[in-house]
Amino acid sequence: MTHQFRFTVDNTQEVTDALREIFLTPTGVEYKETCYTSERGNEDLQKILTAAELVAGGPNITVQNMETALRLLIDSGELAPRELAQTPELAEPEPDTRPRTKDGKLLTPAQIKWSEYRQFAETASMREINDRKRVDAGFANFVRKNLEREMTHEIDGAGTVMGESTLPKHDASNELVAFARAYMVESTVNLKPRNGMVSVGGQPMTWPRFQELLAKATQARLV
């Protein structure tokens, strides 16, 4: 990090890196040897950051601003020397491990929940997914929106209309029961359409036919 690189005081990683640089300077060494205590370390840090903003004249600060602020706080007595009997024990700020997007922005609670839903849906069986849908309204909404998205994608790509099967109609009573049993334990990976096809119970099936049987099984309360 260069002394001219600017960052804000809520950027935990940049503040941590800046402190590492400052503690190698004469001012930083003096602070550690004469003023620092673990009990008031966080309080001192807030004083340094507040003073650094004043030195910088705004919220964007540099390493040099922080070092200057530390020097002023020591010289003014705002950071008082500790008792000689105390042993210096430097504690740097803990890393910020909160989940973030690829560009470094914090995930919202809704985004974190949606990510958990996606991971569960990708690894659970259909029986586990259906069981959770019955008791978790948020997860049920996630599944419904994902299904709508996949249906729209498949319809746009294949030029078919939802519910219009390209196969002849069947007396599906036994077939429907077998379909429902296979569907409940099938991996969700196999139920995602690829080139207009899915796999249920090891049997390939067109997307329109799958939607037709799923609708009938749902209506019959088999799934």
Buried (B, 14 or more C-beta within 10 A) or exposed (E): EEEEBBBEBEBBEBBBBBBEBBBEBEBBEBBBEBBBBEEBBEEBBEBBBEBBBEBBEEEEBBBBBBBBBBBBBBEEEBBEBBEEEEEEEEEEEEEEEEEEEEEEEEBEEEEEBBEEBEEBBEEBBBEBBBEBBEEBEEBBEBBEEBEEEBBEEBBEEBEBEEEEBEEEEEEBEEEBEBBBBBBBEBEBEBBEBEEBEBBBEEEEBBBBBBBBBBEBBEEEEBB
